[in-house]
Amino acid sequence: MFKGTYRHTDPQLTDQELHKHLSQGLKASDTFFPFERDSSSEPTVNIIDYPCGFGKTEATIAIINKRVDLKFLIVVQTLSEVDRVLEGTKERPLVSPEGPESTQLSKGQQLEDFIVSGASIVITHALYERAGVLARQGGLSDYNVFIDEVPNAVSLGRKVSLESFQEFYIDPGYCEMNASGLVVATKKGIEQADRLVEVLDEKTMEAIFSGRLFHDQKDHLIQTLPVYLFTHPLSVTVLTFMPKGSLFAQFLNKSAIPYKVLKGTNATGVFKRNARKNLTIDTIAVLENLAFSFSKQEKYAATSKEVTKVTIALKNLKQRKLVGVSLEDIMITCAKSNWYHTTRRKSDVTRAGPFSKNSRMFKGINWVPNTTRGTNNYAHCSHAIYLYEQNANPILLRWLGADTKVFKDLYALSEMVQWIWRTRVRRGDSVHVYMPSKRMRGLLQAWLTLGASED
């Protein structure tokens, strides 16, 4: 199950426990009245809290193959993960929307057709919006939903005053706002949906219809995962790690959606022991005093002394400490606009940006977004360069009621761990990480050390 990754634990015991947790929330639908469910029958979301590389996806595939009596909607992060699930479920074939080169129907239309036909389906997070609409309409009332990781659970939308939103959206009767700030389409809004998306902001209306739009009841719209995706299916299971540091768990709290966290008995301890053995955390001394938060990075001009420092440091790193290491085996993260040439927020991935232009690292290296999770595409990488300091948006934190130092540190740690474990460390191999941020290094080292004396 673990492909030899954690050899000194008992994989059989851990596998059994993981299978038990994954199966815990599964439900069979009422064949005769699948859509007649009241609010008291809303599912409890089960969060499976197991470390990266512990076989959560493989165990899910095994359960899907075994439970041929159930309907599943599987949500993964990348198309390669879609292929992985399809390849692993040939015993009871799943379907997935295809690209425009294969059909004249959009992926959203294909998803609706699959649900109407009662098929079990695998999609990427890109179809969240459509899945939310279909869930609200009752299409997922007999489905068990599995979500593999939940990046970007909450994001800051347009700045719109509460007064203006009230005047143009709520007062005309198109939608209502509940106590949490969730904007819900009224019967009038649903009936006039086609006309409204032409007159009002289309993206805003689509977010309302899918249960993704909140107003912070001050000055901002907040876009989230579709609320209906967690309240309308038969069951919902989310595969992740360290949920206490995630905006996802805070989103569930804010939305009053009940959930349970199911943890492995010894999994985190095993994970940390292997990390201490296989991870080498190093600094880039000349960059220690440079700020790598997203907001700071975006302000560095292409000809600034900060950018020059970074490019020289990367070039020296390549020529000295990374001699003989293929760029294909290195991951790097920083603000996208600093790695790729960006004009008006549009990135050209064929052209180097400020950090990469004179670094001699642009061609061949793997630039990986700092929020990346749920993919094995970089599991061959032996080295990683982490030019980031994680900070959640303060407006989002205040809205979620999570604006505390404890949560901020948990969030930073969780995001960093998820990124580093895209490398081959998830397979039990050694990895060297270069990380100039003192804060991020301190958080990781403190967490790995916690409990070490009990080993």
N, C-alpha and C positions, 0 to 999 in steps of 0.2 A: 504493500500500500504506500509506504513512504519511499520506495525506490532506493532503499539503503541509506536514507538521509540520517535517521536517528537510531543508530544501531544498538546503543546501550540501554534503550528503553524496551518495554514489552509492547511491540506493535499490535499484537493480537488483542490485548486488553484495551489499548487505546482505540483500535478500530471498532471494537464492539461498542464502546462508550460513544464514539462519534456517530455510529450508525443509529444507536438508540436515540441520541439527541436529534439527529436529522429526521427521524421517523416520528418524533413525539407529537408534532402538530398536524400531521397529515390527516385529512378527513375524506370520507366518501360522500358524494352528493346525494341529495334526495332525487331519485330518478324521475318521480312524478311531478314534483313541485320545486324545481331547482331555483326558481327566482323568488319564491315566497319566503323571504328572510327578513325578520324585523331587526331593529337596531341592537337588541339584546344579544343577537347571534353574531355580532361582529367578532372576527377572529382576534386572538392574541398573537402578536408578532413574536416569533421565536428568533432570537439572535444567537447564532452559533459562534461562540467566542473561542476560536482555536487559532494557534499561531500559523504564520505563513509557512507553506511547505508541508503541512501535516495531512494533506490528502483530502481536504474538504470537498473539492470538486470531484475527485475520483469516487468518493463515498456517495456523493449526490447522484452521480451517473449510475452507480450500482443499485441505488434505491429506485431510480426511475425505471431501470430494466426489470426490477423485481415487481414493482407495483403497476402492472399493466392495466389494473382496474381503475386507475386514477388518471385524471387529466392534469397536465403540468404546463405552466408557463415559466420558462427559465430565462432569467435576465443576466447577461454577462457583459464584460466591459468592451471586448474587442471582437472583430470578425474571426480572428484566429481562435479565440475561445469558443465561438459559435461552431467552428469546424471541429474543434476538439470534442464538444458535446455531441454533435451529430455523428462523429466517427465512433464514439463510445456507446451510442444507444441504438446500434443497428438491430439489436434483438427486438426492439419495439420502436420502429423509426419515428423520429421527431421531424418536424418541418420548420423551415425558416424562410422569411421573406427574401426574395432575390433582388439583385440590382436591376436597373432599368435596361441593361443590355439583354436581359433574359425574358422580360415581360413588359407589357405596356401599363401595368398597374403599379401604383406607388407602393412602397413597403407598408405604409399605413393601411392601404386598402387590402393588401394581401393579408396583413395581420387580422383584420376584421373578418375576411373570408375564412381564414383558418379557424377562428374562434367559432364562427357560425357552424362550421363543419364538425366541430368537436375535436379537432386535432390537438395533440400535445406539441408545444412550440418552443423554440429558443430564439431570443432576440438580443440585440445590444441595448445599452442604455439610451441610445439615440431615439428609440421608439417609446420612451417613457410617456411623452405627452399623449400619443395616440392610445397607449395602454390605459392611461388614466381616464380618458374619455370613454373608452369601451367598458372599463370597470364601473364608472358611474351609471352607464346604461344597463348594467346587469350582465354584461357579457362574460365576466369572470366569476360569476357566482358559483360555478361548479368546478373551479380550477384551484389547484394548489400552486402557489407562486413561490419560486426560489429566486433570490437575488444574490448574485455573487459579487460582494463588495458594493459600497454605495458612495462613490466619489461625488463631490459637488451636491451634497444633499440640500444645501441652502446657499443662495447667492443673492447679491444685492441687485435690485432692478432699477428702473428709472426713478428719478426724483419727481414725485408728484405729491402736492400738498393734499392733506385729508379733505380740505374744503373743495378743491377742484375735483377730486375723485368722487366725492359725495354728489357734486352737482351734475357731472356728466355720466356717471355709471349707476349710482345707487338711487338718487332721487327720481330718475325716469322709470325706475322699476325693473331694470335689466338684471340687477344682482343685489344681494344682501351681504352684510358683513357680520360674522358671528363674534363672540367675545374674544377669541384668540386672534382675530384679524383676518381669518380665512374669508375670501370673497367667493360667494356661492351664487351661481346663476339661478335666476328665478324661472318660473314657467314661461313668463313673457320673454325673458332673455334667450331661453332655449328655442322657443318657437321662432324667434326672429334672428337666430344665429347667423344665417347666411347674409342677411342684410347688415348686421352689426359689424361683421369683420370687414365690410367694405367702408363703413362710415367711421367707426372708432378704430383705435390702434389694434391691428390684426393680432400681433403677438400677445398683447394683453388679453384680448378676448379668448384666444386659444388657451392661454394659461388658466383663465377662469373656468372654462368648460372642462378642463382636465383636472381641476382641483390642485393647481400648482401656485396660485397667486394669493399672497397675503398683503395687507397694508400694515405698516408698523404703527399706524394711527398717529403718525407725526408727519414725516416728509418723504417716505420712501416706500416703493413697492418691493416686496420680497418674493423671490421665486424659489420654490422648493420642489422636492419630489412630489408626485401626485398623491394627495391624501387618500383618494379613493382606492389607490392600489394597495393600501394597507388596511382598508376597512370593508371592502366589498367582496374579495375572493373568499373561498372556503378557508384557506389557511395561507399564512405568509411566513417564510423562513428566510432569514438573511445570514449569509456566511461572511464573517469578518474577523478582525482581531483588534483587541484593545478598544472596545466600543465606548468606554468611559471617556475617551479623549476625542470622540467623534461628534461632529455637528449633527449627524444622523440621529443619535440617541437624544440630543437636545431638541431636535425637530419633533420627535415622537412625544417627548414631554410637553412641548409647547402645544401640540395638536391634541393632547389628551388621548393619545392612542396607546392602549395597554401593550406592554411587551415583557418578555422574560429573557434573561440572559442565561444561556447554558454553556458552562465552561468545562474544559477537560480537567480531570483530577490532577494530573501531573504534567500536563502538556507545556504550560508556560515555564515551569522549572527546567524541563528538558531543553526547551527552546533557548533559554538564557545560558545554560551550561555550554551548549554547542556554539552559541554566539561568542561567549568569552574565549572559547578555544579557537574559533575560526576567523574572528574579526580583528583586524588591526586598524585602529583609529589614529590618524595622523593629522597634523595641522598643515597649513601653508603659511609659514610664519609671516611673510611680508604682507599677507592679506588679513591678518587677525584684527586689525583696527578698522577695516573697511566694513561698511554696513551692507548686509545682503538681504534685508527685508525686501519684499516685492516693491513697495512704494519707493524705497530709496533707490533700488536698482533702476527703476523706470526713469528716474530723474538724472541719471548719469549721462552727460553729453558724450557723443562718440569720440570727441577729442579731449575729454577730461583727463585729469591725472589719475582718477580712479580707474577708468577703463584701461589706460596705459599700464597701470600696475597689474591689473588682472591679466592682460594679454602677455606681458613679460613673464609673469609668474607661471602661467600655463605653458608657455614655450620652454621655460627652464625646467619645469616638471617633466615635460616630455623628453627633453634632451638629457636629463640627469637621472631621475628616479624611475622613469618609465621606459628606459632604454630596453629594447627587445620585446616590449609589450605591444601587441597589435592594437591599433585604435578600435578595431571591431570588438575588442574584449574590454572596452572601457565605457562606462556610463557617466554622463555628466548632466547636471541640472542647474539652471539659473532662469531668470526671466526670459521668456521666449524671444522678446524683442531685443535682447542682448546677444542671443546666439544666432538668430536669423535676421537678415535685412528686413526691416519692417517699415511700411509706409501706411499711415492712417490706419494703424492697427491690423493691417493685412501683411502676413509674413510670407516671404519668398524663401522656401527651404532650400533652394538651389544657390542662394547667395549668403555669404557670411555676414554676421552682424558685428557690433562693436567688440564684444568679448572674444569672438572666434576669429576675426579677420586676420590678425597677425600672430595667432597662437600656434599655428602649424598643426592644429588639431581638428579643423573643420571637416575635412573629408575623411569619412570612415568611422568617426566616433558616434556613439549613440546618445543624442540629446533626448532625455526622457523627462516629461513634465513632472514637477515635484509632487503632484497629486496622484500619480500613477499607482494603480493597484490591480489585482486580479488578472495578471498576465504572466506567462512564462517566457515571453519573447526575448528577455534579456538574461535568462538563467545561465548563459555561458560566460557572462562578464566576470572577470577576476579583479577589476579595479573600478572604483567609483569616485567621482569628484562632486562634492555637494556644496555648491555655491549658493546657499540659501539659508535664511533664518525664518522659520515658520511663525506667522502671526495671523490669526483669524481677524476678519474685518470687525472693528470695534462696534460698528452700527449693528451688525448681525449678532454679536455677542450680547449687546444690551437688549436687543429684541428677544433673544432666546433666554435671557436671564442667566447668562453664563459668563458674565464679565468679571471673572475672578482670576487671580494669579494661578491658583491650583488648576483650574480648567485650562487656562492658556498654556501652561506647561504640559499638561496631559495631551492637549491637542497637538502641540509642536512635536512631542515625542512620538505620538501615534503616526502622524504623517511621515516623519522621518524614517521610522522603522519600516513602514509599508514600502517606502521607496527603496531603501537599502536592500530589502529582501526580494527585490526583483532580480538581484544578482545570483551568482552560483552559491552563495552562502546558504540559500534555501535547500541546496543539495548536500550540504555538509562539507563543502570545500572552502578553502581559505580565500578571503577577500580583503583587499587593502582599500580603506576609505580615506580620502583626503577631505578635511572639513575645517575651514578656517574659523568658523563661528565658535567662539568660546562657549556661548550659551548652549548651542546645540550639542557640542561635544560633552559638556557637563551633564546635560539631561540624559544623554545616552549612557554615559559611563556610570552615572549614579543608578540608573534603572538596572543595568546589567549587573552591577555590584550588589544590589539589594537581594538578600537571600543567599549570597555566595557562600557565607559561612556555614549554611545548612547542607551544602553539597557533600 
